[in-house]
Amino acid sequence: MIRNTAIRLHKKLWGWLADNPTLDKFDWPEWSYNGGRIKAIDFDCFACEECKNEEGFLDCEYCMIDWNNGKTDGAYRCEDEDSIYDLWIQADNSKDRSKYAKIIQNLPIKDKE
């Protein structure tokens, strides 16, 4: 996937999640399995798709998202405990899910290494 496309679709997906906080990533209507035009990808995540190595395995060190910007206590990967993504997953109300999705949508993109 082209990096600029991954960034654009990442922002679009998380904006939709901010507007639809009771739904999950796999519910996004743009996925082909939901009748949309975007082909299914691993983890329903454009950042993960963008940081796959040549063998097709994730290499989170090269994630395009600067996860540490969302938390100041050292969350460097989306799946780190208390990362913004973890907080989004654990949120038990629409207000918090929407808030965390908006933060994820607007996290800085790291420079390509």
Backbone as a chain_set.jsonl record, in Angstrom:
{"seq": "MIRNTAIRLHKKLWGWLADNPTLDKFDWPEWSYNGGRIKAIDFDCFACEECKNEEGFLDCEYCMIDWNNGKTDGAYRCEDEDSIYDLWIQADNSKDRSKYAKIIQNLPIKDKE", "coords": {"N": [[0.853, -1.178, 0.0], [0.526, 2.212, -0.764], [2.164, 4.726, 1.049], [1.045, 7.376, 1.457], [-1.611, 6.867, 0.827], [-2.236, 5.003, 2.814], [-2.015, 6.645, 5.086], [-4.049, 8.544, 4.589], [-6.336, 6.864, 4.543], [-6.197, 5.763, 7.091], [-6.739, 8.03, 8.674], [-9.318, 8.577, 7.758], [-10.75, 6.244, 8.521], [-10.473, 6.342, 11.371], [-11.675, 8.766, 11.893], [-14.291, 8.161, 11.168], [-14.774, 6.228, 13.142], [-14.691, 7.875, 15.385], [-17.017, 9.287, 14.959], [-18.823, 7.266, 15.125], [-19.02, 5.8, 17.704], [-20.008, 3.465, 18.93], [-19.401, 1.393, 17.342], [-16.995, -0.83, 15.715], [-13.647, -1.247, 14.3], [-13.866, -3.206, 12.255], [-16.439, -2.795, 11.409], [-16.504, -0.686, 9.655], [-17.928, 0.861, 6.889], [-16.55, 1.083, 4.496], [-14.957, -1.143, 4.025], [-14.461, -3.92, 1.872], [-15.799, -6.287, 2.527], [-17.995, -5.285, 3.762], [-19.385, -4.16, 1.768], [-18.077, -2.012, 0.694], [-15.304, -0.322, -0.994], [-12.706, -0.823, -0.21], [-10.212, -3.155, 0.131], [-9.954, -5.932, 2.362], [-7.689, -5.89, 5.125], [-4.948, -6.926, 7.27], [-5.73, -6.906, 10.698], [-7.502, -4.849, 10.322], [-6.238, -2.4, 9.937], [-4.537, 0.35, 8.755], [-2.045, 1.378, 9.392], [-0.712, -0.866, 10.382], [-0.695, -2.391, 8.053], [0.975, -0.865, 6.492], [3.437, -1.141, 7.73], [4.456, -3.669, 7.29], [6.98, -6.135, 6.801], [9.242, -7.418, 4.242], [8.612, -10.118, 4.172], [6.019, -10.12, 4.892], [5.362, -9.883, 7.54], [4.478, -8.092, 10.521], [6.316, -5.247, 11.504], [6.609, -3.521, 14.014], [8.291, -1.525, 14.855], [8.587, 0.146, 12.732], [6.186, 1.442, 12.471], [3.957, 3.842, 11.177], [2.651, 5.62, 12.787], [3.005, 7.896, 15.44], [2.828, 6.811, 18.336], [3.608, 7.477, 20.909], [3.145, 10.165, 21.177], [0.523, 10.404, 21.874], [0.357, 9.542, 24.492], [2.175, 10.262, 27.412], [3.656, 8.599, 28.969], [5.278, 6.618, 27.926], [4.135, 4.829, 25.993], [4.756, 3.234, 23.155], [3.874, 1.677, 21.121], [0.871, 0.672, 19.479], [-0.401, -1.403, 20.836], [0.646, -1.333, 23.364], [0.25, -1.321, 26.891], [-2.068, 0.951, 28.192], [-1.797, 2.651, 26.011], [-3.127, 5.025, 23.656], [-4.699, 3.62, 21.845], [-5.188, 1.252, 23.296], [-6.644, 2.377, 25.384], [-8.883, 3.206, 23.907], [-9.923, 0.71, 23.127], [-10.582, -0.32, 25.659], [-12.446, 1.485, 26.616], [-15.603, 2.203, 28.018], [-17.754, 3.679, 27.278], [-19.542, 5.752, 24.949], [-18.712, 8.417, 24.72], [-16.004, 8.469, 25.619], [-14.875, 6.591, 23.824], [-15.244, 7.913, 21.401], [-13.693, 10.205, 21.865], [-11.074, 9.078, 22.168], [-10.774, 7.854, 19.663], [-10.719, 10.096, 18.004], [-8.359, 11.27, 18.886], [-6.531, 9.289, 18.066], [-6.941, 9.443, 15.308], [-5.701, 11.868, 14.806], [-3.072, 11.626, 15.634], [0.453, 12.247, 15.308], [2.229, 11.595, 12.253], [5.007, 9.625, 11.729], [8.207, 10.427, 10.327], [9.236, 8.893, 7.326], [11.385, 6.174, 7.538]], "CA": [[0.0, 0.0, 0.0], [1.28, 3.468, -0.82], [2.139, 5.377, 2.365], [0.079, 8.479, 1.504], [-2.939, 6.255, 0.849], [-2.406, 4.438, 4.16], [-2.246, 7.768, 6.011], [-5.376, 9.099, 4.309], [-7.358, 5.914, 4.955], [-6.115, 5.701, 8.561], [-7.467, 9.191, 9.2], [-10.729, 8.42, 7.414], [-11.291, 5.191, 9.384], [-10.576, 6.788, 12.765], [-12.696, 9.811, 11.928], [-15.567, 7.45, 11.17], [-14.929, 5.63, 14.471], [-15.021, 8.966, 16.311], [-18.421, 9.622, 14.714], [-19.63, 6.051, 15.354], [-18.276, 5.192, 18.814], [-20.517, 2.166, 19.37], [-18.972, 0.403, 16.363], [-15.583, -1.198, 15.759], [-12.941, -1.081, 13.025], [-14.377, -4.119, 11.238], [-17.759, -2.331, 10.976], [-16.361, 0.424, 8.714], [-18.632, 0.516, 5.656], [-15.658, 1.129, 3.332], [-14.336, -2.45, 3.779], [-15.147, -4.665, 0.811], [-16.715, -7.271, 3.114], [-19.198, -4.548, 4.162], [-19.952, -3.564, 0.568], [-17.278, -0.87, 0.272], [-14.308, -0.518, -2.055], [-11.378, -1.062, 0.361], [-9.935, -4.572, 0.358], [-9.641, -6.282, 3.751], [-6.275, -5.929, 5.497], [-4.718, -7.467, 8.602], [-6.091, -6.105, 11.874], [-8.293, -3.692, 9.882], [-5.391, -1.272, 10.331], [-3.67, 0.819, 7.676], [-0.691, 1.529, 9.931], [-0.129, -2.217, 10.38], [-0.476, -2.776, 6.655], [2.079, -0.067, 5.976], [4.729, -1.492, 8.344], [4.828, -5.07, 7.071], [8.286, -6.304, 6.171], [9.21, -8.096, 2.946], [7.99, -11.435, 4.332], [4.615, -9.929, 5.222], [5.163, -9.828, 8.988], [4.497, -6.741, 11.081], [7.523, -4.763, 12.159], [6.025, -2.355, 14.695], [9.301, -0.473, 14.973], [8.427, 1.035, 11.584], [4.815, 1.951, 12.398], [3.933, 5.236, 10.739], [1.996, 6.433, 13.806], [3.802, 8.233, 16.623], [1.952, 6.484, 19.457], [4.06, 8.122, 22.144], [2.585, 11.508, 21.263], [-0.783, 10.315, 22.496], [0.552, 9.306, 25.921], [3.515, 10.725, 27.773], [4.303, 7.666, 29.888], [6.087, 5.606, 27.261], [3.451, 3.91, 25.088], [5.377, 3.429, 21.849], [3.164, 0.861, 20.133], [-0.58, 0.726, 19.696], [-0.853, -2.421, 21.772], [1.213, -1.147, 24.702], [-0.74, -1.026, 27.92], [-2.395, 2.363, 28.375], [-1.681, 3.482, 24.809], [-4.426, 5.578, 23.272], [-5.461, 2.519, 21.238], [-5.629, 0.41, 24.405], [-7.718, 3.113, 26.07], [-10.053, 3.136, 23.033], [-10.468, -0.644, 23.245], [-11.117, -0.528, 27.007], [-13.461, 2.487, 26.955], [-16.914, 1.588, 28.2], [-18.844, 4.592, 26.923], [-19.387, 6.37, 23.63], [-17.969, 9.677, 24.815], [-14.574, 8.169, 25.666], [-14.462, 5.944, 22.561], [-15.168, 8.964, 20.394], [-12.535, 11.042, 22.209], [-9.833, 8.359, 21.857], [-10.7, 7.676, 18.209], [-10.315, 11.391, 17.442], [-6.921, 11.418, 19.187], [-5.81, 8.378, 17.168], [-7.036, 10.031, 13.964], [-4.834, 13.043, 14.694], [-1.691, 11.412, 16.092], [1.424, 12.59, 14.264], [2.806, 10.561, 11.394], [6.472, 9.667, 11.796], [8.932, 10.527, 9.063], [9.599, 7.584, 6.766], [12.793, 5.861, 7.856]], "C": [[0.896, 1.237, 0.0], [1.068, 4.218, 0.492], [1.099, 6.498, 2.45], [-1.356, 7.964, 1.533], [-3.226, 5.675, 2.224], [-2.714, 5.53, 5.176], [-3.659, 8.32, 5.826], [-6.468, 8.166, 4.808], [-7.367, 5.711, 6.472], [-6.944, 6.833, 9.169], [-8.971, 9.083, 8.92], [-11.403, 7.382, 8.317], [-11.497, 5.696, 10.81], [-11.526, 7.969, 12.918], [-14.09, 9.2, 11.967], [-15.816, 6.821, 12.542], [-15.258, 6.684, 15.524], [-16.491, 9.338, 16.181], [-19.373, 8.465, 15.018], [-19.024, 5.243, 16.503], [-18.812, 3.856, 19.317], [-20.081, 1.039, 18.436], [-17.472, 0.163, 16.464], [-14.964, -1.063, 14.371], [-13.527, -1.962, 11.931], [-15.773, -3.732, 10.736], [-17.695, -1.232, 9.917], [-17.012, 0.067, 7.383], [-17.758, 0.541, 4.402], [-14.978, -0.216, 3.051], [-15.138, -3.206, 2.729], [-16.125, -5.683, 1.389], [-17.979, -6.619, 3.683], [-19.847, -3.83, 2.969], [-19.192, -2.353, 0.052], [-16.243, -1.23, -0.774], [-12.906, -0.84, -1.528], [-11.221, -2.536, 0.709], [-9.546, -4.797, 1.815], [-8.13, -6.352, 3.962], [-6.156, -6.475, 6.916], [-5.057, -6.445, 9.682], [-6.973, -4.902, 11.531], [-7.548, -2.395, 10.196], [-4.427, -0.899, 9.205], [-2.242, 1.039, 8.138], [0.005, 0.172, 9.958], [0.195, -2.663, 8.956], [0.768, -2.088, 6.091], [3.434, -0.5, 6.557], [5.057, -2.98, 8.246], [6.203, -5.127, 6.413], [8.137, -7.116, 4.885], [8.555, -9.473, 3.007], [6.512, -11.327, 4.703], [4.304, -9.899, 6.708], [5.224, -8.381, 9.461], [5.841, -6.444, 11.719], [7.146, -3.431, 12.807], [7.022, -1.212, 14.899], [9.129, 0.573, 13.864], [6.995, 1.543, 11.407], [4.853, 3.434, 12.051], [3.346, 6.169, 11.796], [2.945, 6.667, 14.982], [2.919, 8.052, 17.858], [2.372, 7.169, 20.744], [3.488, 9.529, 22.292], [1.229, 11.495, 21.964], [-0.729, 10.088, 23.997], [1.98, 9.717, 26.255], [4.256, 9.739, 28.664], [4.967, 6.484, 29.197], [5.358, 4.592, 26.407], [3.956, 4.163, 23.667], [4.729, 2.603, 20.75], [1.68, 0.913, 20.458], [-1.029, -0.25, 20.768], [-0.173, -2.343, 23.135], [0.093, -0.831, 25.679], [-0.855, 0.481, 28.119], [-2.056, 3.252, 27.182], [-3.065, 4.034, 24.501], [-5.295, 4.487, 22.635], [-6.006, 1.591, 22.314], [-6.771, 1.083, 25.165], [-9.004, 3.099, 25.246], [-10.72, 1.768, 23.157], [-11.187, -0.823, 24.586], [-12.261, 0.426, 27.368], [-14.848, 1.835, 27.002], [-18.071, 2.544, 27.928], [-18.505, 5.306, 25.614], [-18.559, 7.638, 23.672], [-16.463, 9.423, 24.809], [-14.093, 7.519, 24.376], [-14.321, 6.979, 21.45], [-13.94, 9.841, 20.621], [-11.225, 10.351, 21.821], [-9.676, 8.132, 20.352], [-10.231, 8.966, 17.538], [-8.825, 11.637, 17.691], [-6.106, 10.541, 18.239], [-5.816, 8.929, 15.743], [-5.989, 11.128, 13.774], [-3.433, 12.858, 15.258], [-0.723, 11.743, 14.957], [1.894, 11.36, 13.489], [4.323, 10.729, 11.459], [7.054, 9.824, 10.387], [9.294, 9.118, 8.614], [11.078, 7.346, 7.016], [13.473, 5.224, 6.684]], "O": [[1.909, 1.278, 0.698], [-0.055, 4.332, 0.984], [0.347, 6.562, 3.422], [-2.218, 8.553, 2.186], [-4.329, 5.833, 2.748], [-3.581, 5.356, 6.032], [-4.378, 8.535, 6.802], [-7.429, 8.618, 5.43], [-8.426, 5.51, 7.066], [-7.752, 6.608, 10.07], [-9.791, 9.46, 9.758], [-12.502, 7.616, 8.819], [-12.564, 5.503, 11.393], [-12.12, 8.146, 13.981], [-14.962, 9.661, 12.704], [-16.935, 6.87, 13.052], [-16.019, 6.415, 16.452], [-17.142, 9.667, 17.174], [-20.58, 8.664, 15.152], [-18.566, 4.12, 16.293], [-18.119, 3.173, 20.072], [-20.355, -0.132, 18.701], [-16.767, 0.856, 17.197], [-15.662, -0.799, 13.391], [-13.671, -1.515, 10.793], [-16.241, -4.285, 9.741], [-18.722, -0.879, 9.337], [-16.665, -0.961, 6.801], [-18.184, 0.065, 3.35], [-14.47, -0.418, 1.948], [-16.367, -3.131, 2.71], [-17.179, -5.92, 0.799], [-18.927, -7.316, 4.044], [-20.741, -3.001, 3.142], [-19.611, -1.729, -0.923], [-16.294, -2.306, -1.369], [-12.004, -1.104, -2.323], [-12.0, -3.091, 1.483], [-8.889, -3.955, 2.427], [-7.389, -6.812, 3.093], [-7.128, -6.489, 7.671], [-4.707, -5.27, 9.577], [-7.167, -4.024, 12.372], [-8.141, -1.421, 10.658], [-3.616, -1.713, 8.763], [-1.313, 0.899, 7.342], [1.178, 0.067, 9.599], [1.249, -3.248, 8.705], [1.513, -2.674, 5.306], [4.472, -0.251, 5.942], [5.85, -3.494, 9.035], [6.547, -4.286, 5.583], [7.022, -7.458, 4.491], [8.006, -9.945, 2.011], [5.829, -12.345, 4.814], [3.139, -9.891, 7.105], [5.927, -7.553, 8.882], [6.426, -7.293, 12.391], [7.339, -2.362, 12.227], [6.625, -0.063, 15.092], [9.483, 1.739, 14.04], [6.629, 2.017, 10.331], [5.679, 4.185, 12.57], [3.523, 7.384, 11.711], [3.604, 5.741, 15.453], [2.338, 9.012, 18.364], [1.523, 7.416, 21.601], [3.359, 10.031, 23.408], [0.841, 12.486, 22.582], [-1.683, 10.414, 24.703], [2.888, 9.529, 25.446], [5.382, 10.018, 29.077], [5.194, 5.451, 29.826], [5.937, 3.547, 26.111], [3.627, 5.178, 23.054], [5.01, 2.812, 19.57], [1.295, 1.173, 21.598], [-1.946, 0.05, 21.532], [-0.398, -3.209, 23.98], [-0.881, -0.161, 25.338], [0.149, 1.187, 28.202], [-2.028, 4.476, 27.316], [-4.062, 3.55, 25.036], [-6.503, 4.446, 22.869], [-7.167, 1.185, 22.251], [-7.745, 0.431, 25.543], [-10.095, 2.993, 25.806], [-11.942, 1.679, 23.278], [-12.27, -1.407, 24.642], [-12.973, 0.183, 28.342], [-15.207, 1.03, 26.143], [-19.216, 2.272, 28.291], [-17.341, 5.437, 25.235], [-17.784, 7.905, 22.753], [-15.726, 10.084, 24.077], [-13.018, 7.856, 23.88], [-13.383, 6.921, 20.655], [-13.23, 10.179, 19.674], [-10.357, 10.975, 21.21], [-8.565, 8.21, 19.826], [-9.432, 8.923, 16.603], [-8.117, 12.146, 16.822], [-5.11, 10.991, 17.673], [-4.798, 8.881, 15.053], [-5.453, 11.287, 12.677], [-2.677, 13.824, 15.356], [-1.041, 11.543, 13.785], [1.942, 10.247, 14.013], [4.851, 11.825, 11.27], [6.455, 9.401, 9.398], [9.618, 8.258, 9.433], [11.915, 8.205, 6.741], [14.656, 4.892, 6.762]]}, "num_chains": 1, "name": "protein.A"}
